[in-house]
Amino acid sequence: MVIKSFILAIYFGLLFFIGWKSSKKVNNIKDFFVGGKKLGFWVTAFSTRATGESAWLLLGLTGLGAVVGISAFWVVFGEVIGVSIAWIFMAKKFKRITDKYNSITIPDFLVSHFDSKTNHLRSLSALFLSFFIIIYVSAQIDATGSAFEAFMGWNYFVGAIVGYGIVLFYITFGGFIAVVWSDLIQGSLMFLALCALPFIGLFFLNQELTFWQRLIHIDPGLVSIWGLGGFNSVNFATIVGYSCIGLAFLGSPQIFVRFMAVKNEVEIDKGKWIAIFFTLFSDCAAVFIGIMARYFFTEAGYDVEETLGNNGQNSLILVVEFLLPIVFVGLYMAVILAAIMSTVDSLLVLASSALVLDIYYKIIKPSVSLKRLVSISRMVTFVLASIALLVALLVAISTPERTIFWFVLVGFHGIAASFCPTIILALFWKDFSERGAIAAMISGFFGVLVFKFIMPRLEGIGIYFDKIAELAPAMLIGFLSGYLVSKFFPNMPTTK
């Protein structure tokens, strides 16, 4: 316990140092929210991936690999395709346009793109961002409490509050600059820790049976690409849901704001392969770690969740404690917290930028000084983080059976369905109108709620909606709404 605590203290000290150092570079609101648009390709690539993966990768995806086996690689397929499309086909165009508009927030980009004469689009996008970001951040805080409980033996609620306090400290002082530099460190830790563990596990395999044979003995479904039970309609719907997770990378604001902040398009060309290979190797490693947990800790007929935790989300923790000395256990604890915090900090900066710049400054009080806005932004960040902490604690009390994998995805999918159709259409369809954008955002927003909480309850077909999950159908509704409304209510001739 002393060694674990010592390693964590060093890690937290490093985060505090980043926050303090970054605070000296925050001279204006542009520095606080987009780092002055001076990011290089290494920082941008690692920051987008650390933000896009989070606790979902280390605890959620490893757990999924443990529960379903190699069919979890469909998630890897979907993520690699999504990240590749975002970096290769969208990032440079988005960077070029946002520089032209001098945008520093996603609502800024949308308002400038449509030459909006009202505050409807700005207000709507800022409020949708804030709503789902609070859910998303609360899921990460929930994961923090679970990680401290599993690794350190702390009370869950104490762990959640400690994690909240650490992130809040360095982000409040350093803003976006602290976020991206901490993301570089945290993303590097995530990548190295995940990729190393499967190779270490190979030295501990039982020589009597091959790895494949042992998995078949435990459950033949673990080695079926179609999942437990082989090919059937329900498993096909599940695979569609897994593969569509990568759609969330095609315009999610917490990721695309990094393309806005990068120095130039050349840096995007340099960074794209780093981001793609980071996703491929780290995601594959996560699934394989989960499968190793089944190999090491279960037998045929075992209750997987009783052994490996709810939805297998203790798989990484158990494998680390089984394979490595105590000093490395503390290091992996820091890696899990790194994954969580790399997403929390990004989301809080994004939400505070939407509320402070797009609501307070652009609508409520345009006369406020830009220097004053930095102080207000820090205060708003504190309030948003506190609300998210409260939500996390309430969910933990009311829904003890929740899983990190799906809790995180609800927030992630909500942001994606609200913004991805709008951003994609804005970039690639010249006839996309402001009313179409508003329709796409509203339908995507409510689509997530409908396909998450209502459609799965339908008798007979509900199971298919549950397995496909809410992102793909909600985004489809968003695209259709944006297209149809733009056709019926096109841009006025004076619109850009």
N, C-alpha and C positions, 0 to 999 in steps of 0.2 A: 504493500500500500504506500509506503514511504517513497519508493522508487517511482511508482506511477505518479504520485503527487508532485515529485520533483520535476519530472519530465513535463508534466502539464504546466507547472509554474514557469518553466523556461519558455514554453510555447506561448502562453498568455503574455509573458513579458515581452516577447517579440511582437505580438499584436499591438500591445500598448505603445511600444516604441514606434511602430509604423504609424499609428494614429497621431502621436505627438509630432513626429517628423513631417508627416503629410500636412498637418495643420499649419505649418510654416509656409507651405506653398499655396494655401488657399487665400488668394487676394481678392477674388470677386466671385459672383454667383456662377459664372461659367466654369471656373476652377472647381467649385464645390460639386457641380452636377455632371460635368463631362471632362474634368481634368484638363481644361484648356484646349481640348482637341489635339493633344500632342502624344498620344499613345503609340508605341511601337508594336511590331507584329507579335513578338513573344508574349508581351503582356496582354495584348488583345486576345490572342488565341487561347491562352491558358485561362484568362478571365471569363471568356464566353463559355468555355467547357466546365470550369469549376462552378459557375453560376447555373448552367444548364443541368448539371448532374446532381449535386447536393447529396443529402442523406438518402435520397431515393436510390442512388447508385450503390452506396456501400452497405446499406441495411435493407433497402427494398428489393433491388435487383438480385443481390446475393440470396435473399430469402426466396424470391421467385424461382431461382435456379434450383434451390433445395427442394421446393415443393413440386415443381413440374418437370425438372430435368432439362434435357437439351432443347425442348420446345421453347424455352426462354430465349434461345438465340434469335427467335423472330423479333424480339425487342431490339436486339443488337442490329439486325438488318434494318429495321425501321429507323432507328436513331442515326445510323451511318448515312442512309439515304437522305434523311431530313437535314442533317448537318452539312452534307455535301452540296445540296441544292441551295441552302442558305448562303454558304460561303462562295460558291462558284457562280451562281446566277443572280443573286439578289444583293449581296453586300456592297459591291462597288457602285451599283446603280443607286442604292439607298444613300451611300456616302456622298456621291456626286450631287444628288438632289438636295440633301439636307445641308450641305455646304452652300449650295446656291441660295437656299432660304435662310441660312445662318441659324438653323434650328438647334436648340439644345434640349428639347424634350420631344417625345413622340406626338403629343397634341400640337406642339408648335409646327411640326412637319405637316400634319394633316390640315391644320388651319391655313398654312401658307400654300399648300398644294391646291386647295380648293378656293383660295382667295375668299375665305368665308367672311361674310359681313355680319354674322351673328356670333354669339358665344355658345350656341347649342352643341356644336361638335366638340369644342374645347372642354366644356363642362362635362359632357357625357363621357368622354374618354378619360378624363381625370377621375371621375367618380367610379367608373368601372374598374380602372386600375387599382384604386385604393381599396375597393371592396374585395377583390380577389387576392390582392397582395396581403391583406390582413389574414385571409384564410391560409395562404401559402406560407407566410411567416409563422403563423401559429403552428402549422404542421412541422416546421423545422425546429421550433422551440420544443414541441412535443418530443421530437427525435432526440434533442439534447438531453431532456430529462431521462428518457429511456436509456441513452448511452451512459450517462453518469450512474444510473441505477445498476446497469449490467456490469460495467467495468469496475466501478469504484465502490459499489455497495451503498451508494448514497440514497437517501429518500428521493423519489422521482421529482417531487415538487421543488426540493432544494436544488436539484440539478438543473431543472428548467429555469429557475430564477437566476442561478449563477451564469448560465449560458447567455441569457437575455442581457445581463449586466455587462458581460465582457464585450459582446458585439456592440452594444449601445455606446460604450466608452470610446472605442477607436473610430467608429463611424461618425459619431457626433462631432468629433474634433477634426477628422481628416477628410470627411466627405468622400467623393468619388475617387480621389487620388489614393486615399487609404484603402478603399475597396479594391481597386484593381491591383495594387501592389501586394496586398494580402492575398488576393486571388491567385497571383502568380506563385507565391510560396505555397499556398494551400492546394492549388491545382497540381503542383509538382509533387507534393507529398502524397496526394491521392493516387496519382498515376504510378509512382514508384512502389507504393505500398501494395496496391492491387496487383500490379504485374509481377511482383516478386513472390507473392504468397503461393500461387499455383506451382511454381517451380520448387519451392521449399517443400510443399506437400508431396511431390513425387518421391522424395526420399523416404517417406513414411508409409508407402503403399504396401499392402499385404502381398507377399510373393506367391501365395498359394493359388490365388485367383487373379486373373487380369482385372484391371480397373473396370473394363466393360462388363465382364462376367459378373463381377460383384454387384454392379448396379442392376443387372438383369435379375439377379437373385433377390435383391431388395424389392424391386418393382420394375417389371419389364417396360412400363410406361415411361420410365426415366430416360430410356434410350430411344424413344419414338419422337420423331420430329413433329408429329401430329399431337403429341401430348398423351396424358394418361387416358387409356381406353382406345387409342388409335384414331384413325380418321372417322369422323362423324360430323354432323351438322353443327353441333355445339362447339366442338373443338375447332372447326373451321372458323366459326365466328370469333372464338378466342384468339386465333392466330391473326385474324384481321385487326382485332383490337390491339394486340401486341405491336403489329407492324405499323399501325397508324399513330403510335406514340410519337414517332419522329416528325409528324406534321406540326407539332408544337414549336419546332425550331424555325418555322417559315414565317417569322414576323413577330415573335414574342418580344415585347418592348424591353424586358430586362436583358435580352441578348442583343437586340438591334441597336440599343443605345451605345453599345461598345463599337459598333461600326460607325456610328456618328462621331465617337470620340477618338477614333484612330487618326493618326497623323495624315495619311494620304492613301490613295488607292494602291500604290505600290506595296505598302505594308499589308494590305489585305491579300494580295497575290502571294506574298511570302508566308502569311500566317495560315492560309487555308489548309495546307497539307498537315501542318501541326495539329490543327483542330480536328481534321478528319481521322488521322491516325491515333490521336488521343482517344477519340470516341471508340474506334474499333478495338484497340488493345485493352483499354480500361473496362469497357462493357463486356468483352469476351472473358476477361479475367474475373469479373464480378460473378458472371453466370457459373464459371468453372469452380469458383470458391464455394458457391452454394451447393453444387453437385458433390464436391469433396466433403461437405458437411454431412450429406446423406451417406456417403461412403464410410466416413469415420464413426458416425454417431448413431446410425439407425440400422435396423434389421428388418426383414420381411414382417409385415404386420404391425410395425411400430406406428404409434400416433405421432406424426411428424411435428405437429404444432406443440405437443406436450414436451417433445425432446428439444426442438429448435426454436421454440417461441412462436408467437402469433404470426402466421403466414411465413414462418421460417426466418424472421428478421433478426434472430440472434445468431445466425449461421456464421457470419464473419467473426464475431466476438469469440464464439466457441472454437473455431478453427485456429484463430490467433493464439488463444490460451493453451490449446493442445500442442501446437507446433513450436512455439517460440518461448525463449526465456522471458522472465518478468520485465526486464528493461524494454524489450520490444513490444510487450503488451501495452505499456504506457505510451509508446510511440504511436501505436495503432489507435489508441484512444484519442490522441491528438489529431490523427488523420481523420477520424470520424467527425470530430468537432470541427476540423478544417472544412470538411465537405458541407457541413450544416451551415457554418458561419459564412462561407463564401457565397451562399445563396441569400441568407438573411440580410447581409449588409447591402447587397446589390438591390434587393427588393425595397428595402427601406429608403435608400437614396432615390429610387425610381418613384415611389409613392410620394415622398416629400416634395420632389421636384414638380410632380403633377399638381399637388395641392397648393404649394407656395407660388410657383411661377404661373401656372395655368389658371388657377382659381383666384388666389389672393392678389397677385401682382397684375395679371392681365385683365381681370374682371372687377375685383372688389376695390383695390387701392393702387392704381397705376402710379400715383405720386410718391410711393415709398422709395427710399434710396436703395440702390443695389447692395450697398454695404450692410444695411439693416436686414436685407433679405437673407443673408447668411445666418444671422442670429435666429431669425424666425424659422429658417429651415432646420436648424438644430433642435429647436423646441418642438416642431412638428414631428421630426424623426422620433423624439422621445415619446410623444403622445401615441404615435402609430405603433411603436414597439410595445408600449404598455398595453394597448388594446389587444394586440396579437397575443401577448403573454396571457391576458385574462381569458381570451378565447381558448387557447391551448389548455389551460388549467380546467376550464369548464368542460371541454370535450373529454379530457382525461377522466374526469369524475363521472360524466354521464354516459360515456361510450368506452368502457374498458376493453372491448373486443376490437377496437379500431386497429388498422394496420398502417404502418408508415408508407408503404408502397402506394396505397390508394388514397390516403389522406393527403399526401403531397400532390398526387395527380389531379385531385379536384381543383386545387388552387391553380396549378400549372395549366390545366386544360381550360379553366375559366378565363385566364388571361389570354391564352392562345386563341380560343374561339371568338373572343370579343375583338381581337386585333389582327390576327393573321389574314383572314379574308380581306379586310379593309386595306391592309398594307400591300398585299399581293396585287389586288385590283388597282390600287393607286399607282403602283410601279409599272404595271404592264398593260393597263387598259385606258386609253386616252378618253373614252367616253364615260368613265366612272364619275358619277356626280356626288356632290356633297350630301344630298338626301339619300343617295344610294349608300354612302359610307355610314350614315347614321343608322339606316335600316340594317346594314350588315352587322354593325356593332350590337345593336339591340337584340336582333334575332340570335346572334352567336352567344350573347350573354345569357339570354333566357333559354336558349337551346341546351346549354350545359346543365342548367337546373332541371329542365324537363327530362332530358335523356339520362340524367343521373338518378333522379328521385321519383319520377313518375312512370316512364316507359318500362323499366325493369319489373314493375309490379303487375303489368298486364298479363293476364292468364294466357298460357300457350306460347306467346311470342316474347314475353318479358325476358326469358332466359337469354335470348339472342341479343337483345339490347344491352343486357347486363354484361355479356362477354365482349361485345364489340366496344363497349364503354362509350362515354359521352362525347369525346373529342371529334371524331370523324363525322357523325351525323350533325353535330352542332355547327361545325365548320361548313358542311355542305349547305345547311340552311342559311348560314351567313352569306355564302357565295351567291346562292339563288336569290336571296332578298336583295343583295347589293346590285345584282344584274338587272332584275326586274324593275326595281324602283328607279334605277338609273335610266332605263328605257322609257319609263312613263314620265319621269321627272328629270330630264337631262340638264346639264349645266347651261347656264345662261351664256349668251355669246361673249359677254365681257369677261367670263371666268378664264383664268390662266389655263 
